[in-house]
Amino acid sequence: MTVPTDKEPSATPAAPPPSPEAIVAIPVRHYGRWISAVVALSVLGLIGYAFSQGDVNYGAIPDYFFNDQILRGVRNTVWLTFLAMLLGVGLGVVLAVMRLSKNPVNSALAWFYIWFFRGTPVYVQLLVWINLGIVFKTINLGFYQDEWADFMTPFLAALLGLGLNEAAYMAEIVRAGIQSVDEGQTEASHALGMSHGKTLRRVVLPQAMRVIVPPTGNEFINMLKTTSLVIAVAYFDLLQAAQDVGSESGAAVEMLFLASVWYVILTTVFSIGQYYLERRYARGSARRLPPTPFQRVRANLRSLRRPEVAK
């Protein structure tokens, strides 16, 4: 007599499992996005309609867009922006190092400088520099002596007013960047025999640039627009050029629109440069670099297409 076991195969084979049905992917309708887009376009249309009601000679804007005075104002604005930022960044690095110094005198002086220049408006600082000639007839630095009116030109007053004020903000940005670097980097550099200055230049600051660059780019763009305040010291910039051309042509408001367009163009150009500079310094910290503006546009256009139904 044969005893059945569990290992013996069954008489009838098991039926194969039924194949899964095809999944039909139905895209989600985002009606809120379309409603918000319609509202935004409606508001934009109402603003355009409101401006179209005024007696504005918009044809004067392209006519004077490349006017010699306007281009000279653009050149002076860009030049002043670069020099003021150069002064602000250079002095800001020195102030940041002094602020982090263990020497209480250096730290206190840096703190007082930052406190004072951040606490007073830049417009007031510009007026102070240009009007110091009222109380100081001459300037005597020991190695240099001259009449104050000849020494303090509108350009120098604008440069000092903008650059020294910017140094206070850049000092805090640089200080935050230096403190973002792990202290072990500094300790390892000192263990290898590197001096404090060499450690700062070769180890700390290169790593801190990842934190310093983004806000510095924003400060540069802000400086570009802040240069419009130098009209207070009679420096010939883009705004001053637009007002002069407007008074001569009788299109004062139109020339202010023209100056606004130039500011937007310059800001856009420098913003693109800032983006690629940030992307360069992000290579060592991000696994995947952020997409370029062209890649973002291509991705947005691709997302607007209707997704295909999965089969």
Buried (B, 14 or more C-beta within 10 A) or exposed (E): EEEEEEEEEEEEEEEEEEEEEEEEEEEEEEEEEEEEEEEEEEEEEEEEEEEEEEEBEEEBBEBBEEBEBBBBBBBBBBBBBEBBBEBBBEBBBBBBBBBBBEEEEBBEBBBEBBEEBEEEEBBEBBBEBBEBBEEEEEBEEEEEEEEBEEBBBBBBBBBBBBBBBBBBBBBBBBBBBBEEBEEEEBEEBBEEEBEEEEBBEEBBBEBBBBBBBBBBBEBBBBBBEBBBBBBBBEBBBBBBBBBBBBEEBEBEEBBBBBBBEBBEEBBEEBBEEBBEBBBEBBEEEEEEEEEEEEEEEEEEEEEEEEEEEEE
